[in-house]
């Protein structure tokens, strides 16, 4: 199936998404922030990247900007639970404006995630 990179600073989220996506037949790598994710994306080829928005070192919006400069064709799904300073809907809207294919609110619905992954991979 697909080689997917999951980026989230919460280890539990990475673990849950890895387990779910592996059961769907995908190969998964994980990174704890955008900077680590960018390093992996420069070393390996991914069919899809799923990234959180609010993370330390390099947040998801910075990551999307950087990855789209290097690999404009790669599919990106963003996820966010929002922050105290910024409403979740605004974060997700900003990510879609930056050419993320799909934005998903946390807590994540596996049904919605599966549909988004299939939509991006099928092109």
N, C-alpha and C positions, 0 to 999 in steps of 0.2 A: 504494500500500500504506500503510504506517504512517510517521509522523514520530516518530523515536526519538532520545532524548538519551542519550549514553554519557558517564559520568563516571568518570575514572580518572586518577590522578596520573602514571601511566606512559604516556608518549606512544606507545610501541610498541603497548601494549594498545589504546589508542584507535584507532590506525591499522589494526590487524588486525581489530578488531571493525567499524570503519567499512567496510572493504573487504568483509568477509563479509556484513554486513547489507545493504550496497548491492547486492551480487550477488543477494541474496534479494528485491530490489525495494523496499527501504525508503529513506527519506530520513533522513540522520543528521546530528546536531550533536554536538559534543564539548565537554567542560569538564574542566579539570585538578583540580578539587576541588569539594566540596559547595557552597561559597559561590558559585563561578562558575556551577555548575549551577543553583542556586536563582535567580540573576539571569536566566539564560536561560529557565527555566521560568516566570518572571513576565512575560517578554516574548513568548514564543511558546507555542503549544499543542502538547503532545506526547501521543501515544497510549500511549507506554511510556517508562520511564526504566530504564536499566541502570546501576547504580552499584557501584563498589568500596566496601569498608567502610573500609579503613585508608588515610587520606589526610591531608595537612596542611590547616590552616586550619579546615575543617569536614569531619569524617569522615562516612562513609556513614550511620551510625546517627543522628547529629545532622541530616543531610540528610533522612532519612526522616521524622523527627519534624516538621521544618519544612515539608516538601512536603505531608505528609498533613494538616496544619492548613489549608493554603491550597487544596489540590486533593485532597480525600480519595478521589476516584474514580479517580485515575491509577494505572495498573499499574506496579509496580516489581519488577525482578529485581535481586537483589544478588549480588555475586561477591566472593570473598576467598581469599587464600592464607594468611591468619592472620598472627600476629605472634609475636615472641619471648615477649611477655608473656601472650598469650591464644591458646588453641588455636582452630584454624579452625572446627571443628564448633560450638563455643560461640558464636562470632561469627555464623555463619550461622543458628543457632537463635534468637539474639537478634533478628536482622533479621526472621525470619519471625514472631516474636512481635509485632513492630511493624507487622505487616500487609503485609510484602513478599510478593508472590505466589509467588516462587520464589527459592531460594538455590542458587548454583552455586559449587563449589570451583574454585580455580585450581590447576593449569592447566586451562583451559576446554576442554571437549569441544564441538566445533561441532555435533555431533548433539544433544547435550543442550541447548545454547543455542537451536538452531532449534526444538526441541520446546517449550522454555519460552516463547520469543517467540510461537509460534503459540498456545499455551495461553492466555497472557495476552490476546493480541489477539482471540481468538475468544470470550473471556469466560467 
